[in-house]
Amino acid sequence: MTAPLIDPFQRAISYLRVSVTDRCDFRCVYCMSENMTFLPKKELLTLEELDRMCSTFVRLGVEKLRITGGEPLVRRDIMTFFQSMTRHLESGDLRELTLTTNGSQLARFADDLYAAGVRRVNISLDTLDEKKFADVTRWGRLPQVLKGIDAAQKAGLRVKINTVALKGFNEDELFTLVQWCAERDMDLTFIEVMPMGDIGNEDRLDQYWKLTDLRAQLAQQYTLTDLAERTGGPARYVQLQETGQKIGFITPLTHNFCESCNRVRLTCTGELYMCLGQEDMADLRAPLRNNPADDAPLEQAIRNAIAHKPKGHDFDYSRQAVDGQMSRHMSHTGG
């Protein structure tokens, strides 16, 4: 049996997030600058290389695979990759294949995703106001996303909404979003804005809304019960007694979630980041491409990388400066 991936702090690495493209059909203000320069195609892992890379991680004990971007569904022929991962679900080696998306392409792909074995999708949605949605995504259209959510639920996919908490932007929609998700039987997770990359004229300190404040506002209207549940990610969950729905909080800045981190992130160019909030990474594309018929060098490169996984990240807003800001965009690492 292949030895599992264990980091220096005795955490088993069983969760891989994979960015399959840095491209997106939106330009969300906390994620990208409006005029992005995207990577040349030759730098990206091919779909066949992504299959081989992910299959190697599965062989080394990864049981959960989340496909991200950019927007993963804008990558040409991406469904062939999802279909190729189905074999790992059928064998039982992979327990879950999931997707994080902006929802814009779900009307086209929801049925195919379900057929490939995907059962849950996370959809990024920060507002239900059409004008504000256009403002925060720059290029996005809310009706297209809502149509995608309808298609996902009709196909049988469990939908979770991810909402970035943005001060002065969606504070006034807190209860509207919660009620909307409750009516549609969708879970909702709030995320603190993270300091990832130069995004142009936006000021992250002005954007930053502490989730402890958000939770306190929520508690004024609902009875919150803490849940012990974990889904393999960084969220902490509560249940609203009045609606029965689950609300998650991802709080890298007000509550460090690193102690139980079981995940690593692979970029669309084959760089493995052991931590979202650190610059250290390992190049896996070279051992993959230099040894087309032998996975042993790739396996060793993965093990060497996991041996350097840090204890935690360096994000910090406490000094009213964006200390610990990462130079790369979230779309490059995979959201």
KOLVO-262047 format. One record per residue (C-alpha): residue number from 1; x, y negated, z negated. Coordinates in steps of 0.05 Angstrom, whole numbers, plus 5000, padded with zeros to 4 digits. Example, Ala and Ser with C-alpha at 12.3 -4.5 7.8 and 13.67 -1.06 7.14 Angstrom:
<rs>
+-----+------+------+------+
:  nr :   c1 :   c2 :   c3 :
+-----+------+------+------+
:   1 : 5246 : 5090 : 4844 :
:   2 : 5273 : 5021 : 4857 :
+-----+------+------+------+
</rs>
This chain:
<rs>
+-----+------+------+------+
:  nr :   c1 :   c2 :   c3 :
+-----+------+------+------+
:   1 : 5000 : 5000 : 5000 :
:   2 : 5026 : 4930 : 5017 :
:   3 : 5045 : 4890 : 4955 :
:   4 : 4997 : 4831 : 4944 :
:   5 : 5018 : 4758 : 4947 :
:   6 : 5034 : 4733 : 4877 :
:   7 : 5060 : 4662 : 4866 :
:   8 : 5111 : 4642 : 4812 :
:   9 : 5054 : 4627 : 4763 :
:  10 : 5023 : 4697 : 4770 :
:  11 : 4966 : 4673 : 4813 :
:  12 : 4944 : 4722 : 4866 :
:  13 : 4936 : 4688 : 4934 :
:  14 : 4872 : 4715 : 4964 :
:  15 : 4844 : 4655 : 5000 :
:  16 : 4870 : 4625 : 5065 :
:  17 : 4844 : 4561 : 5096 :
:  18 : 4862 : 4556 : 5170 :
:  19 : 4859 : 4493 : 5212 :
:  20 : 4848 : 4515 : 5284 :
:  21 : 4852 : 4445 : 5314 :
:  22 : 4870 : 4374 : 5293 :
:  23 : 4817 : 4347 : 5341 :
:  24 : 4748 : 4324 : 5321 :
:  25 : 4688 : 4291 : 5353 :
:  26 : 4681 : 4244 : 5292 :
:  27 : 4730 : 4194 : 5262 :
:  28 : 4709 : 4193 : 5189 :
:  29 : 4739 : 4134 : 5153 :
:  30 : 4770 : 4175 : 5096 :
:  31 : 4800 : 4227 : 5143 :
:  32 : 4825 : 4197 : 5208 :
:  33 : 4844 : 4131 : 5239 :
:  34 : 4799 : 4111 : 5297 :
:  35 : 4853 : 4117 : 5350 :
:  36 : 4886 : 4183 : 5334 :
:  37 : 4944 : 4213 : 5372 :
:  38 : 4932 : 4288 : 5375 :
:  39 : 4982 : 4344 : 5381 :
:  40 : 5003 : 4370 : 5449 :
:  41 : 4971 : 4437 : 5464 :
:  42 : 5037 : 4476 : 5465 :
:  43 : 5048 : 4460 : 5392 :
:  44 : 4983 : 4491 : 5370 :
:  45 : 4978 : 4565 : 5355 :
:  46 : 4940 : 4600 : 5410 :
:  47 : 4877 : 4638 : 5392 :
:  48 : 4916 : 4703 : 5399 :
:  49 : 4970 : 4676 : 5352 :
:  50 : 4917 : 4654 : 5302 :
:  51 : 4889 : 4725 : 5304 :
:  52 : 4958 : 4755 : 5290 :
:  53 : 4973 : 4704 : 5236 :
:  54 : 4907 : 4714 : 5199 :
:  55 : 4910 : 4789 : 5207 :
:  56 : 4979 : 4789 : 5174 :
:  57 : 4951 : 4749 : 5115 :
:  58 : 4893 : 4798 : 5109 :
:  59 : 4942 : 4855 : 5108 :
:  60 : 4978 : 4820 : 5051 :
:  61 : 4915 : 4815 : 5009 :
:  62 : 4877 : 4753 : 5032 :
:  63 : 4803 : 4769 : 5024 :
:  64 : 4772 : 4702 : 5041 :
:  65 : 4785 : 4663 : 5105 :
:  66 : 4757 : 4593 : 5115 :
:  67 : 4763 : 4562 : 5184 :
:  68 : 4772 : 4487 : 5185 :
:  69 : 4798 : 4431 : 5230 :
:  70 : 4791 : 4375 : 5252 :
:  71 : 4725 : 4402 : 5275 :
:  72 : 4737 : 4476 : 5288 :
:  73 : 4679 : 4484 : 5336 :
:  74 : 4707 : 4435 : 5386 :
:  75 : 4765 : 4482 : 5401 :
:  76 : 4756 : 4515 : 5469 :
:  77 : 4735 : 4589 : 5464 :
:  78 : 4738 : 4588 : 5388 :
:  79 : 4683 : 4640 : 5384 :
:  80 : 4731 : 4692 : 5411 :
:  81 : 4773 : 4682 : 5349 :
:  82 : 4713 : 4690 : 5302 :
:  83 : 4693 : 4752 : 5340 :
:  84 : 4763 : 4781 : 5332 :
:  85 : 4760 : 4770 : 5257 :
:  86 : 4696 : 4811 : 5253 :
:  87 : 4738 : 4875 : 5253 :
:  88 : 4768 : 4856 : 5185 :
:  89 : 4699 : 4846 : 5156 :
:  90 : 4676 : 4913 : 5183 :
:  91 : 4736 : 4948 : 5153 :
:  92 : 4725 : 4916 : 5086 :
:  93 : 4794 : 4885 : 5083 :
:  94 : 4764 : 4815 : 5090 :
:  95 : 4706 : 4800 : 5043 :
:  96 : 4686 : 4733 : 5071 :
:  97 : 4694 : 4693 : 5135 :
:  98 : 4669 : 4621 : 5127 :
:  99 : 4671 : 4555 : 5162 :
: 100 : 4675 : 4481 : 5144 :
: 101 : 4644 : 4437 : 5198 :
: 102 : 4615 : 4369 : 5210 :
: 103 : 4553 : 4404 : 5238 :
: 104 : 4555 : 4370 : 5306 :
: 105 : 4563 : 4435 : 5345 :
: 106 : 4522 : 4482 : 5302 :
: 107 : 4461 : 4479 : 5346 :
: 108 : 4504 : 4513 : 5399 :
: 109 : 4541 : 4563 : 5356 :
: 110 : 4500 : 4581 : 5295 :
: 111 : 4472 : 4647 : 5323 :
: 112 : 4541 : 4668 : 5349 :
: 113 : 4573 : 4653 : 5282 :
: 114 : 4522 : 4696 : 5246 :
: 115 : 4533 : 4752 : 5296 :
: 116 : 4608 : 4749 : 5282 :
: 117 : 4597 : 4760 : 5208 :
: 118 : 4596 : 4689 : 5181 :
: 119 : 4544 : 4682 : 5126 :
: 120 : 4560 : 4615 : 5095 :
: 121 : 4580 : 4547 : 5124 :
: 122 : 4600 : 4483 : 5090 :
: 123 : 4575 : 4421 : 5126 :
: 124 : 4605 : 4353 : 5112 :
: 125 : 4551 : 4300 : 5105 :
: 126 : 4560 : 4236 : 5065 :
: 127 : 4495 : 4199 : 5078 :
: 128 : 4424 : 4209 : 5104 :
: 129 : 4422 : 4138 : 5130 :
: 130 : 4431 : 4138 : 5206 :
: 131 : 4468 : 4071 : 5209 :
: 132 : 4513 : 4086 : 5150 :
: 133 : 4528 : 4154 : 5180 :
: 134 : 4550 : 4120 : 5244 :
: 135 : 4593 : 4073 : 5203 :
: 136 : 4628 : 4126 : 5161 :
: 137 : 4639 : 4175 : 5219 :
: 138 : 4652 : 4119 : 5270 :
: 139 : 4631 : 4165 : 5327 :
: 140 : 4579 : 4210 : 5296 :
: 141 : 4505 : 4217 : 5307 :
: 142 : 4462 : 4238 : 5248 :
: 143 : 4405 : 4270 : 5288 :
: 144 : 4455 : 4317 : 5321 :
: 145 : 4480 : 4340 : 5253 :
: 146 : 4410 : 4349 : 5225 :
: 147 : 4393 : 4391 : 5286 :
: 148 : 4455 : 4433 : 5271 :
: 149 : 4434 : 4444 : 5199 :
: 150 : 4365 : 4467 : 5223 :
: 151 : 4398 : 4516 : 5271 :
: 152 : 4445 : 4543 : 5217 :
: 153 : 4388 : 4557 : 5169 :
: 154 : 4346 : 4588 : 5224 :
: 155 : 4404 : 4634 : 5243 :
: 156 : 4408 : 4659 : 5171 :
: 157 : 4469 : 4620 : 5149 :
: 158 : 4472 : 4596 : 5077 :
: 159 : 4487 : 4521 : 5080 :
: 160 : 4525 : 4481 : 5029 :
: 161 : 4530 : 4406 : 5038 :
: 162 : 4597 : 4373 : 5021 :
: 163 : 4591 : 4299 : 5005 :
: 164 : 4651 : 4254 : 4994 :
: 165 : 4634 : 4206 : 4937 :
: 166 : 4648 : 4136 : 4963 :
: 167 : 4640 : 4076 : 4918 :
: 168 : 4595 : 4022 : 4947 :
: 169 : 4574 : 4068 : 5004 :
: 170 : 4532 : 4127 : 4981 :
: 171 : 4524 : 4113 : 4906 :
: 172 : 4452 : 4091 : 4919 :
: 173 : 4437 : 4157 : 4954 :
: 174 : 4457 : 4203 : 4897 :
: 175 : 4387 : 4224 : 4879 :
: 176 : 4362 : 4222 : 4951 :
: 177 : 4416 : 4272 : 4972 :
: 178 : 4403 : 4317 : 4912 :
: 179 : 4328 : 4319 : 4925 :
: 180 : 4337 : 4330 : 5000 :
: 181 : 4383 : 4389 : 4987 :
: 182 : 4335 : 4418 : 4935 :
: 183 : 4277 : 4414 : 4984 :
: 184 : 4317 : 4452 : 5036 :
: 185 : 4347 : 4503 : 4987 :
: 186 : 4418 : 4480 : 5000 :
: 187 : 4473 : 4474 : 4949 :
: 188 : 4510 : 4408 : 4944 :
: 189 : 4582 : 4393 : 4926 :
: 190 : 4611 : 4324 : 4913 :
: 191 : 4684 : 4311 : 4928 :
: 192 : 4729 : 4255 : 4904 :
: 193 : 4764 : 4219 : 4961 :
: 194 : 4836 : 4242 : 4968 :
: 195 : 4897 : 4202 : 4989 :
: 196 : 4913 : 4236 : 5055 :
: 197 : 4947 : 4198 : 5111 :
: 198 : 4943 : 4128 : 5140 :
: 199 : 4871 : 4115 : 5159 :
: 200 : 4878 : 4043 : 5183 :
: 201 : 4842 : 3987 : 5147 :
: 202 : 4808 : 4028 : 5094 :
: 203 : 4827 : 4018 : 5021 :
: 204 : 4825 : 4083 : 4982 :
: 205 : 4822 : 4048 : 4915 :
: 206 : 4759 : 4012 : 4938 :
: 207 : 4730 : 4079 : 4962 :
: 208 : 4746 : 4118 : 4899 :
: 209 : 4685 : 4138 : 4857 :
: 210 : 4701 : 4180 : 4796 :
: 211 : 4658 : 4242 : 4793 :
: 212 : 4654 : 4236 : 4718 :
: 213 : 4614 : 4173 : 4730 :
: 214 : 4572 : 4207 : 4784 :
: 215 : 4557 : 4265 : 4737 :
: 216 : 4537 : 4217 : 4682 :
: 217 : 4487 : 4184 : 4730 :
: 218 : 4460 : 4252 : 4749 :
: 219 : 4450 : 4270 : 4676 :
: 220 : 4404 : 4210 : 4667 :
: 221 : 4352 : 4243 : 4711 :
: 222 : 4367 : 4318 : 4706 :
: 223 : 4386 : 4369 : 4654 :
: 224 : 4455 : 4396 : 4673 :
: 225 : 4478 : 4465 : 4652 :
: 226 : 4551 : 4483 : 4664 :
: 227 : 4561 : 4547 : 4704 :
: 228 : 4620 : 4594 : 4696 :
: 229 : 4614 : 4612 : 4770 :
: 230 : 4674 : 4605 : 4816 :
: 231 : 4673 : 4615 : 4892 :
: 232 : 4748 : 4619 : 4902 :
: 233 : 4753 : 4544 : 4914 :
: 234 : 4767 : 4485 : 4869 :
: 235 : 4694 : 4466 : 4853 :
: 236 : 4664 : 4468 : 4784 :
: 237 : 4589 : 4478 : 4783 :
: 238 : 4527 : 4457 : 4744 :
: 239 : 4455 : 4478 : 4752 :
: 240 : 4400 : 4426 : 4751 :
: 241 : 4346 : 4456 : 4707 :
: 242 : 4290 : 4416 : 4739 :
: 243 : 4304 : 4441 : 4810 :
: 244 : 4345 : 4504 : 4798 :
: 245 : 4396 : 4481 : 4849 :
: 246 : 4472 : 4486 : 4842 :
: 247 : 4514 : 4423 : 4844 :
: 248 : 4590 : 4427 : 4852 :
: 249 : 4644 : 4377 : 4834 :
: 250 : 4713 : 4377 : 4866 :
: 251 : 4754 : 4331 : 4823 :
: 252 : 4829 : 4333 : 4839 :
: 253 : 4839 : 4264 : 4809 :
: 254 : 4797 : 4263 : 4746 :
: 255 : 4804 : 4337 : 4730 :
: 256 : 4863 : 4376 : 4757 :
: 257 : 4838 : 4442 : 4785 :
: 258 : 4906 : 4473 : 4798 :
: 259 : 4910 : 4524 : 4742 :
: 260 : 4869 : 4575 : 4779 :
: 261 : 4890 : 4559 : 4850 :
: 262 : 4889 : 4621 : 4893 :
: 263 : 4893 : 4589 : 4962 :
: 264 : 4942 : 4564 : 5014 :
: 265 : 4930 : 4525 : 5078 :
: 266 : 4954 : 4540 : 5148 :
: 267 : 4956 : 4483 : 5197 :
: 268 : 4939 : 4489 : 5271 :
: 269 : 5014 : 4487 : 5286 :
: 270 : 5031 : 4545 : 5240 :
: 271 : 5056 : 4505 : 5180 :
: 272 : 5037 : 4536 : 5113 :
: 273 : 5023 : 4486 : 5057 :
: 274 : 5024 : 4519 : 4990 :
: 275 : 4989 : 4458 : 4960 :
: 276 : 4944 : 4405 : 4991 :
: 277 : 4976 : 4351 : 4948 :
: 278 : 5050 : 4367 : 4962 :
: 279 : 5093 : 4356 : 5023 :
: 280 : 5130 : 4423 : 5018 :
: 281 : 5112 : 4471 : 5074 :
: 282 : 5138 : 4532 : 5110 :
: 283 : 5142 : 4540 : 5185 :
: 284 : 5108 : 4606 : 5204 :
: 285 : 5103 : 4592 : 5278 :
: 286 : 5177 : 4606 : 5290 :
: 287 : 5179 : 4677 : 5260 :
: 288 : 5112 : 4691 : 5294 :
: 289 : 5135 : 4669 : 5364 :
: 290 : 5207 : 4694 : 5358 :
: 291 : 5185 : 4765 : 5341 :
: 292 : 5126 : 4781 : 5386 :
: 293 : 5129 : 4855 : 5373 :
: 294 : 5148 : 4856 : 5299 :
: 295 : 5108 : 4826 : 5241 :
: 296 : 5161 : 4840 : 5189 :
: 297 : 5196 : 4772 : 5196 :
: 298 : 5129 : 4737 : 5191 :
: 299 : 5110 : 4776 : 5129 :
: 300 : 5176 : 4758 : 5097 :
: 301 : 5168 : 4685 : 5115 :
: 302 : 5098 : 4685 : 5082 :
: 303 : 5126 : 4718 : 5019 :
: 304 : 5183 : 4668 : 5015 :
: 305 : 5133 : 4611 : 5021 :
: 306 : 5087 : 4638 : 4967 :
: 307 : 5148 : 4644 : 4922 :
: 308 : 5153 : 4568 : 4925 :
: 309 : 5080 : 4551 : 4911 :
: 310 : 5080 : 4494 : 4860 :
: 311 : 5041 : 4493 : 4796 :
: 312 : 4999 : 4434 : 4817 :
: 313 : 4990 : 4372 : 4861 :
: 314 : 5014 : 4301 : 4854 :
: 315 : 4951 : 4261 : 4869 :
: 316 : 4946 : 4201 : 4822 :
: 317 : 4903 : 4138 : 4823 :
: 318 : 4913 : 4123 : 4749 :
: 319 : 4962 : 4065 : 4761 :
: 320 : 4915 : 4031 : 4810 :
: 321 : 4961 : 4049 : 4868 :
: 322 : 4957 : 4106 : 4917 :
: 323 : 5014 : 4144 : 4886 :
: 324 : 5023 : 4215 : 4912 :
: 325 : 4992 : 4196 : 4979 :
: 326 : 5006 : 4248 : 5032 :
: 327 : 5033 : 4223 : 5098 :
: 328 : 4994 : 4275 : 5139 :
: 329 : 4920 : 4269 : 5154 :
: 330 : 4869 : 4317 : 5124 :
: 331 : 4851 : 4338 : 5195 :
: 332 : 4922 : 4363 : 5205 :
: 333 : 4924 : 4406 : 5142 :
: 334 : 4853 : 4430 : 5147 :
: 335 : 4798 : 4402 : 5103 :
+-----+------+------+------+
</rs>
